[in-house]
Amino acid sequence: MIRIEAPTPDLVITKSNQLGEQGEPEISSVYGFTDYMRIPRDKSGIFMFSNINDELLYVGKARKLRQRIKKHFEDNVSPIKQHRDEVYEIAVCYVDSAMEREIYETYIINTQQAKYNIDKVYFK
């Protein structure tokens, strides 16, 4: 039997309220996430969107993590487009191998029952 364990996140980004002094320029953010720059441009891996109650909303994989995560908040075809406001935390795991990314994504979707993943779901 093959034993799979979900990787621990290498980076976790949390939604933050922009608080600043009056007259200061507003910090650029996408749906409340101001620190996308912490995600390396050239890293590949898997990402997990969670809500404020720590429920897993969506799991995805990407060859370029920063670019893909930002796309989920910008485009109109994302599976979470109706639920973007629910996302409170983004966890990122760096995984270089395409095959391992696929395995981890499917494993996490099904063991933690990601709410908005519609492909690769075997628990319904």
C-alpha positions in Angstrom: 0.0 0.0 0.0 1.2 3.5 -0.8 1.3 5.9 2.1 0.7 9.6 1.2 1.0 12.5 3.6 0.0 16.0 2.6 3.0 18.3 2.7 3.2 21.0 5.4 2.8 24.6 3.9 6.0 26.4 3.2 4.2 29.8 3.2 0.8 31.0 4.6 -0.7 34.3 3.6 -3.6 35.7 5.6 -6.1 38.3 4.6 -5.5 41.6 6.4 -7.4 44.8 6.8 -5.5 47.8 5.5 -5.0 50.2 8.3 -3.0 53.3 7.8 -2.7 56.9 8.7 -4.9 59.4 6.9 -3.2 60.7 3.8 -1.0 57.6 3.3 -1.3 55.9 0.0 -3.5 52.8 0.0 -1.6 49.5 -0.1 -2.3 47.5 -3.3 -4.3 44.4 -2.5 -6.4 41.8 -4.3 -9.4 40.8 -2.1 -7.5 41.8 1.0 -4.2 40.0 0.3 -1.4 42.5 0.3 1.6 40.2 0.4 1.5 38.2 -2.9 5.2 39.2 -3.3 6.2 36.7 -0.7 5.3 33.9 -3.1 8.3 33.3 -5.4 7.7 33.9 -9.1 9.5 30.8 -10.3 8.3 28.2 -7.7 5.8 25.5 -8.5 3.6 23.6 -6.1 0.1 23.3 -4.7 -2.0 26.0 -3.0 -5.0 25.7 -0.6 -7.6 28.4 0.0 -9.3 28.3 3.5 -11.9 30.4 5.2 -11.8 32.1 8.5 -13.1 28.9 10.2 -10.2 26.9 8.8 -12.5 25.0 6.4 -10.7 24.0 3.1 -12.4 25.8 0.2 -10.2 25.0 -2.8 -7.0 23.2 -3.7 -5.0 23.8 -6.9 -1.6 23.2 -8.4 0.6 25.4 -10.6 3.9 25.6 -12.3 4.1 29.3 -11.4 2.3 29.7 -8.1 2.1 33.5 -7.7 0.7 33.9 -11.2 -1.9 31.2 -10.8 -3.1 32.3 -7.4 -3.6 35.8 -8.6 -5.6 34.5 -11.6 -8.1 32.9 -9.2 -8.9 36.4 -7.9 -8.9 38.1 -11.3 -10.5 36.0 -14.0 -14.1 35.1 -14.6 -13.7 31.3 -15.1 -12.2 30.4 -11.7 -14.2 27.8 -9.7 -14.1 30.2 -6.7 -15.3 33.3 -8.5 -18.5 33.5 -6.5 -16.7 32.7 -3.3 -13.6 35.0 -3.4 -14.8 36.9 -0.3 -14.7 33.7 1.8 -11.0 33.1 1.3 -9.2 34.2 4.4 -5.9 32.2 4.2 -3.8 30.9 1.3 -1.3 28.1 2.1 1.4 27.3 -0.4 3.5 24.1 -0.6 6.5 24.1 -3.0 6.5 20.9 -5.0 8.8 20.6 -8.1 7.6 17.4 -9.7 4.5 17.6 -11.8 3.5 14.1 -10.9 3.8 14.8 -7.2 1.7 18.0 -7.6 -1.1 15.9 -9.2 -1.0 13.3 -6.5 -1.0 15.8 -3.6 -3.8 17.8 -5.1 -6.0 14.8 -5.6 -5.2 13.4 -2.2 -5.9 16.7 -0.3 -9.1 17.3 -2.2 -10.5 14.0 -1.2 -9.1 13.5 2.3 -9.9 17.1 3.5 -13.0 17.4 1.2 -12.4 20.7 -0.4 -15.7 22.6 -0.7 -15.4 24.1 -4.2 -13.3 21.6 -6.1 -15.5 19.9 -8.6 -12.9 17.8 -10.5 -11.0 14.9 -9.0 -13.7 14.4 -6.3 -14.2 10.9 -5.2 -15.9 11.5 -1.8 -19.4 12.4 -3.0 
